[in-house]
Amino acid sequence: MNAPLSWGQTARALAVEFAARAPAHDLDGSFPFRNFDDLHAAGLLTLAAPVAYGGQGASLGQLTDVVGAVAHGDPATALVLTMQYMQHRGMGRRHKPWPEALARRVVQDSLQRVSLSNALRVEPELGTPARGGLAATIARRQPDGGWRLSGRKIYSTGAPILAWYLVWARTDDEQPRTGFFLVPAGLPGTRIENTWDHLGLRASGSHDIVFEDVLLPADAPLELRAPADWGQGDLLMQGEMAAFFAALYTGVARAARDWVVGFLHDRKPSSLGAALSTLPRAQEHLGQIEALLKVNQRLIDSLVTDLEAGLEPSYADSGIVKSVTTHNALQAVQQAVALSSNHGLARRNPLERHLRDVQCGVVHTPQDDSVHIAAGRRALGL
């Protein structure tokens, strides 16, 4: 009898199918709903949720393995899955804002159907709240204790498939408080505007979601604080997000490496009379790609080991891992393009899609300037 597949092996098997579907979704910017049907059937949508609520309670190492494997096939799917994992991981934290009954409801929903969650934070004027400032999205308290929510969120990854929105908003108090409000998708006053038309991760469905006087119950806020009390946020959560992004974009770079290895073996110019793989120059450049991927995996493993041991890396330390790994992934894909020349940039080959997708890594929070300023200030003792 064959041993059951690990979660990572299951993800790698699914990723083969995801890769076959990816070109069509990339071409027209359509959302890969079928991929999430497959992930749900394989039990991977609740992998990060606490066992107490019905999830599998997978370790961070297991989760980053799955995200990297899925990203090898379709990084847009992996990004949406990462957001699901981040929300479910948050339910098991020591100081979690999730009430137990609500957390259980959201996880059970994901067990029964394709149900995903994501935090909606970014706004047209504010940008990301990671850089400070008050949200324009406002929650107004009602006489019966409920809330009315109004605002617009941009870059809402997974918008077409989300069942639960965690909306970053401020209250209308004289001294506003800020925090996340849990909003079930489909409530009156909510709508999705199909605005996502980007160079990379075109299938991520990162559209605008608009809230117009949406009625919410009294327990909709998960946690409200004075803006100054949020500080730099949850260092453990930031570290885990860095590990997920590192795994995701390293997965893209591995897909590029795998394609160019096949190309170097198959391409046999008549002037050479042998495969390009026999050339020392090609071997050297491929070795440079291998070095970048190896460094990334070491950084991911180190960060995951620290986080699983309960250590909280500083904002600068986890940010450095995210910054270095995403730039290494970008450099690896660029190196693969250089090795394959015009062939790699042809639309019939996946490498040009990998090149576009990997560009998105440097855009995610924390961005390079914030990371480097934090690291520089620490070195200066400021």
Salt bridges, closest charged atoms under 4 A:
ASP26 OD2 - ARG356 NH2 2.71
ASP38 OD2 - ARG21 NH1 2.97
ASP65 OD1 - ARG12 NH1 3.01
GLU100 OE2 - ARG104 NH2 3.04
ASP109 OD1 - ARG113 NE 2.55
GLU123 OE2 - LYS153 NZ 2.75
ASP173 OD2 - ARG177 NE 3.76
GLU193 OE1 - ARG152 NH1 2.84
GLU193 OE2 - ARG191 NH2 2.84
ASP197 OD1 - ARG202 NH1 2.81
ASP208 OD2 - ARG152 NH1 2.96
GLU212 OE2 - ARG191 NH1 2.79
GLU223 OE2 - ARG225 NE 3.11
ASP234 OD2 - ARG93 NE 3.61
GLU240 OE2 - ARG89 NH2 2.76
GLU240 OE1 - ARG93 NH2 3.02
ASP258 OD2 - HIS72 NE2 2.72
ASP258 OD1 - ARG257 NE 2.72
GLU290 OE2 - ARG257 NH1 2.53
ASP317 OD1 - ARG378 NH2 2.85
GLU352 OE2 - ARG347 NE 3.25
GLU352 OE1 - ARG356 NE 3.00
ASP368 OD2 - HIS327 NE2 2.46
ASP369 OD1 - ARG131 NH2 2.73
